[in-house]
Amino acid sequence: MISARSTARDSLLFVYGTLRAFLATSAGEQLRRRSCLVGYARVEGRLYDLGRYPGLVRRRRAGEWVTGELYRLRNPRLTLRALDRYETGAWPVQARFTRERAIAHLAQGARRRVWLYRFLGPVRAQHRIDGGDYERDRTRDCLGDHPASRAASGRLGSAATHGPKGGRRL
């Protein structure tokens, strides 16, 4: 748990993966019942395909962004506690994600201090999601225009570079 006390400023959460509205996950549905969508936003970082879910890591250079949704939590303390369990996994497994503060940039140019879940593990360059948008990456994959799909069909002449898709995470 990050903080035992929550304030109004703790009520904004940026989500970039399986908690987004375009995926039907039970955790995402619970988030939407316990919050209000503020809108689309982006944060600095890089996004990687980790198989069943994506992971956000720190940016390496300027201009690297991850796109997602911003939610205002009705009861930040309870909702963040539940999401901490969802994102960090069950003990004694080492946590793969940690909740951290970040600055989200909204479409109107406003900036807000938010919570997000950052991936702690190693990533592979070939699994990077170009453009930093999990929804766009998943849509492209479903349409057969994903690099892994082209590779599997032989159009790239090499083995697929992305792991299987599925849903689990933020």
C-alpha atoms as one frame of an Amber mdcrd trajectory, in Angstrom:
protein
   0.000   0.000   0.000   1.332   3.405  -0.914  -0.468   5.677   1.560  -2.806
   5.097   4.473  -4.343   8.570   4.037  -5.878   9.826   0.840  -6.824  13.306
  -0.213  -8.672  14.857  -3.136  -5.418  15.020  -5.088  -5.138  11.232  -4.792
  -8.304  10.733  -6.803  -6.889  10.720 -10.360  -5.740   7.450 -11.910  -4.169
   7.012 -15.356  -4.765   3.603 -16.964  -3.114   2.398 -20.173  -3.833  -1.337
 -20.526  -6.442  -3.878 -19.554  -8.292  -1.464 -17.257  -9.165   0.732 -20.243
 -12.779   0.832 -21.380 -12.175  -0.855 -24.760 -11.481  -4.163 -22.964 -14.111
  -6.043 -20.994 -12.303  -7.108 -17.813 -13.853  -7.513 -14.365 -11.275  -5.182
 -12.797 -11.950  -2.580 -15.485 -15.698  -2.816 -14.913 -15.175  -2.348 -11.169
 -12.983   0.683 -11.838 -15.676   2.273 -14.013 -18.349   1.632 -11.346 -16.139
   3.313  -8.713 -15.037   6.322 -10.785 -15.839   8.873 -13.466 -14.005   9.069
 -16.768 -12.225  12.416 -17.086 -11.003  11.704 -20.625  -8.037  10.643 -22.665
  -4.571  11.615 -21.505  -0.944  10.729 -22.029   2.115  10.381 -19.815   5.809
  10.235 -20.593   7.072   6.691 -20.966   7.433   3.640 -23.136   4.875   0.869
 -23.497   5.746  -2.804 -23.949   3.713  -5.865 -24.847   4.224  -8.298 -21.966
   1.989 -11.021 -23.384  -1.398 -10.862 -21.663  -1.037  -7.192 -20.763   1.192
  -4.155 -21.397   3.744  -2.534 -19.124   4.735   1.117 -18.896   8.378   1.958
 -18.154  10.246   5.255 -17.922  11.033   7.065 -21.143  14.562   6.927 -22.530
  14.369  10.126 -24.593  12.130  13.121 -24.990   8.963  12.673 -26.991   8.087
   9.150 -25.795   4.449   8.969 -24.683   1.896   6.424 -23.499  -1.784   7.039
 -24.229  -4.553   6.064 -21.843  -7.619   7.127 -19.913  -7.858   9.299 -16.832
 -10.368   8.449 -14.099 -11.459  10.391 -11.021 -11.962   7.858  -8.224 -15.027
   8.313  -6.005 -13.368   6.592  -3.053  -9.619   6.714  -3.741  -8.552   4.860
  -0.614 -10.694   1.778  -1.217 -10.311   1.707  -4.982  -6.531   2.127  -4.923
  -6.230  -0.573  -2.270  -8.154  -3.000  -4.507  -6.140  -2.010  -7.584  -2.862
  -2.371  -5.668  -3.773  -6.013  -4.998  -4.778  -6.500  -8.646  -1.611  -4.903
 -10.047   1.009  -6.217  -7.648  -0.236  -9.796  -7.461  -0.513 -12.140  -4.521
   2.220 -12.491  -1.947   4.809 -14.173  -1.940   5.186 -13.483  -5.669   7.418
 -10.464  -6.217   5.435  -7.462  -7.402   5.787  -6.707 -11.110   4.123  -3.283
 -10.929   4.279  -0.397  -8.500   1.944   2.544  -8.089   3.715   5.842  -8.680
   2.978   9.506  -9.200   3.227  11.012 -12.689   2.050  14.034 -14.644  -0.711
  13.366 -17.164  -1.251  15.683 -20.126  -4.871  16.098 -21.199  -6.051  16.980
 -24.687  -6.939  20.544 -23.684  -3.334  21.197 -22.638  -4.027  20.818 -18.925
  -1.651  18.806 -16.768  -2.692  16.801 -13.714  -0.807  14.860 -11.075  -2.012
  11.244 -11.232  -1.362   7.752 -10.005  -0.279   5.059 -12.478   1.187   1.557
 -12.318   4.749   1.269 -13.624   6.264  -2.058 -14.713   9.292  -3.155 -12.661
  10.652  -6.016 -14.738  12.906  -6.256 -17.757  11.543  -5.550 -21.248  12.643
  -6.532 -24.742  13.072  -3.932 -27.455  11.171  -6.029 -30.004   8.092  -6.001
 -27.739   7.811  -2.228 -27.618   4.403  -0.880 -28.638   5.210   1.862 -31.119
   3.111   4.937 -30.502   2.435   3.925 -26.882  -1.265   3.129 -27.379  -2.403
  -0.345 -26.282  -5.861   0.068 -27.826  -4.444   0.980 -31.237  -1.942  -1.888
 -30.991  -4.702  -4.392 -30.166  -6.954  -3.092 -32.947  -4.129  -3.291 -35.480
  -3.408  -6.848 -34.305  -7.054  -7.879 -34.750  -7.066  -6.449 -38.281  -3.975
  -8.438 -39.226  -1.783  -5.363 -39.659   0.363  -6.046 -36.609   4.080  -6.793
 -37.163   3.621 -10.181 -35.498   0.759 -11.029 -37.861   2.804 -10.063 -40.920
   5.791 -12.026 -39.646   3.688 -15.110 -39.006   2.290 -14.936 -42.533   5.803
 -14.766 -43.969   5.563 -11.216 -45.311   8.450 -10.115 -43.076  10.398 -13.303
 -43.504  11.128 -13.737 -39.773   9.555 -15.161 -36.653   6.812 -13.225 -34.879
   8.149 -10.591 -32.522   5.174 -10.061 -30.230   3.820 -12.396 -27.585   0.194
 -13.511 -27.405  -2.397 -10.894 -26.581  -4.979 -11.176 -23.853  -6.292  -9.143
 -21.012  -5.202  -8.572 -17.486  -3.777  -5.225 -16.782  -3.822  -1.541 -16.627
